[in-house]
Amino acid sequence: MDRAEPMKKNLKFVIAGELLLAVLKFLSRRVFVLLLGKEYLGLNGLFTDVLSMLSLAELGFSVSITYSLYRPVAKGDTELIKSLIRLYRRVYRTVGLVVLGLGLMLTPFLSFFVKEMPKDIPNIPLIYLLNLANSGISYFFAYKSTLLFVHQKKYVETAVRAVVSLAATAAQIGVLLLTGNYLYYLFLAIGATVVQNAAVSQKADRMFPYLREKDIQPLPKEILEEIRRNVRAMLLHRIGAVAVFNTDNLLISKFVGVAAAGLYSNYMMIRSFLNIMISALFDAITPALGNLTATETEEGRQGAFRCLNFFSAWLFGWMSICLFCLYDPFIDLWLGEGYLLSKPAVLLIVLNFYVGSMRIPVNNTKSVLGLFWDDRYKSVVEALFNLAVSVALAQRWGVEGIMAGTLVSTLAFPFWCEPLVLYGRGLHMPAGEYFKAYGMRLAVTGAAGALTWLLCGMMGSGPAGFLGKGLCCAAAPNLVYFAVYRRTEEFRCLKEMTGRRMQRAR
């Protein structure tokens, strides 16, 4: 079957579902802010970061097993798939219990993570425990959604998630309006998680009947050893990822205050929506890329990565410009001027978004090539460095210092280490090509961003001004990119690929 067909189907479902959910989520956040305020927002973000730290119990097993599934799925080896899924199920049930156990042990120490615990919020330990339950439950069903992902049937999970989330979010808005009780809000979230995961599990069982078969062979020793090796490497990568990307709210709560964490969480909500759309796009691409690496030549893999990296630079550059120009006007319209961060903090949030997003094509390609081992220690060093720098800068500059610490640690380690591994061990190309292209594309994005910022400055305020700024952001950066890139080989590659997709869609 044409690789583009499931990719298009996944994208259509995810984009439609996430856009619908985004409208409800932003409405829900508006109601949340009006009825509960900044401190509830900050507490919610804090507990999200604390529970993200517990995700280290997952040990990076998901990425490792996903890599191991690509080849048997491509070859239709159901016996090996069954063996891998059984291992995945056992591990993730254990992980879920470990997360719940460790989370319970942290309950007496919640005040350590907050500069000053809010006095106006009752039942804080219970709020934390409900968030913990919601997080721990999800691990018991995750293995079947991974099989859907590898089979390029992510749209099944997306459809279920959209329906359940739509109902749950609407119910949460209703509960807040009628009662203003945050505990009811959390109970609904837990119910939605249970229903969603159970529904996905049933769908997977119907699509892959062999999952219910009892005659499952032990995993071959060489595959089991490969998984163990990859898990050992991925654990170190997970430590780095959690320490860098899932501690900002925690550090803001600790060194600045819960209210500041609430302001920051609004910016992160918008960025999270973009990350969901980005993940949907790359989740659609990655299984096809995994299939490509299992069946195509080295030259084909090199060309595919060059095209993917160019597309990523264009997409993430444009998104970053839009974020910087539209962040504050949107939040002002949505929640009010009192929910804005300083402009330096916004710039640092956007820079972290760009630099972090540009790691996606590199890390996704590394993942499908199974390159987990070579840069494993980088993540531990990055984590320690990030925490040290962020804490030091937080005490001097607050939120801006924490954001700067994240950016500095990313540039100091993964920015150069990950491409070196991919190019040297996976693509067998000189890494200088990557850094030269990165620098040139960053300069173009900077110029396009400056032009767009000047144009947006000519627009007024209010809804009409926001619309004018949005039109500037839609047109100006893309015109600059087209003018600069239209004669490059990567642009021709992207144009040809887009043309082929459009012809097939007719």
C-alpha positions, 0 to 999 in steps of 0.5 A: 500500500502507498505509504502516503495513504495512512499518513494522510488519514492520520493527519486528517483525523488528528488535525480535525480532532485537535482543532475541535478540542483546542476550541473547547480547551481554550474555552475551558481555560477561560472558565478555569481562570475566571472561577479559580484563578492563577494559583490553581493554574500554577498548582496544576502545572506544578503537579504536572511537572512533578508527575512527569519526573515519575515518568522516568520509571518508564525507562525509555521502554516505549521508544525501544519497543517501538523501534523493535516493532518496525521490522516485524510489522513491515514483514507481517511477522505476527508471532514476533509482534505477539511476543513483543507486545506481551513484554510491553504489557508486562513492563508497562503494568509494572511501570504503572504500579511503580509510578503510583507507589512513588507518587504516594511516597512524595505526598508528604513532601509537596511543600518542598516544591513550592516557594509558598504553599497557597493558603486559599486552596483546600485539599491540596494533597487530595488534588495531587493524589487525583492527578497522580491517579490520572497519570498512573492509570494511563500506563496500563493500556499504552502498549496497544496504542503503540501497535496502532502507531507502528501500523500507521493507524494512529487515526483510530486512537485519535478518533477515540480520544477526540470523542472522549475528550470532547465529552469530558471537556464539555462536562468539566466546563459545566461542572466548573460553571455549576459548582466551581469545584476543582475536585469534580473537574479532576474526577471527570479527567480520571473517568475520561482517561479510563474510558479512552484507554479502554476504548482504544484497547478494544479497538486494537483487539478487534483490528489485531485479533492475534492480540487475544491469542494465548500461544505466545513464543518467548522472545529470541535472546538476541532481540531481548538483549537488543531491547535491554541495551536500548532501554539502558541507553534510553533511560539516560535520554529520558533523564535528560528530557525530563530534567530539561523539558518537565521541570520549568513549572516546578522551578518557577513554583519553587523560586518565583511562586505558584501565581507566576507558574500559572501565567507561564502555564498559559503560554505552555498551553498554547505551545502544547497545542502546537506540539500536539499538531507537530507530534501528529505530523511527525507521528504520521511521518515516523512509521513511514520513515521507519519502514523506509529505513528497513527497506531502502538504500542509504542514499534514499535515507540520506535524501529523505532526511535532507528533505525532512530537515528542510521542511522542519526548518521552514515549519518551525521557523514560521511557527516561532515567528507566529508565536513571538508576534501573536503570543501576547495579543492572543493571551490579552484577548483570551484572558486579559493583560494581567496574564502576560509575562515579560517580553524577554520571557516570551522571547526565551520561550519562543527560542526554546520552542524553535531549538527544541523543535529542530531536534525532532527530525534528528531524534526521530531519524535516530529513533527509527535507525535504533541509534540510542546508545552512542550519545546516552551519557549526554542526557545525564550531563545535560540534565545536571547542567540544566538544573544547575544553570536554571537554579542559579539564574532563577535566583537572579532573574526569576522566570527569565533565568529559568528559561535561559537555563533551558536554552543554554543547556540545550545549546551546550549539549544536544544541539551538536551531539545528536546530529553528530551521532546521526550523521556519523553512525546513521547517515554516514555523512559529514555533520558539517552539512547539518550545522551549515544548513542550520545556521543559514536557515536560522539567519533567514528565520531571524530576518523574516521574524524581524520583518514580520515584527515590524509589520505587526507593529503597524497593526492596532490592538483588539480583535481587528489588530490581532487579525491584521497581525495574524495575516502578516504572520501568515504571509510575510515569513513564507514569502521570505522563505520562498524568495530565499529557498525557491532555487535550492535542491531541498525546495525542489524535493519538497515541491515534487513530493507535495505535487505527487501527494496532491495528484494522488489525492485527486 
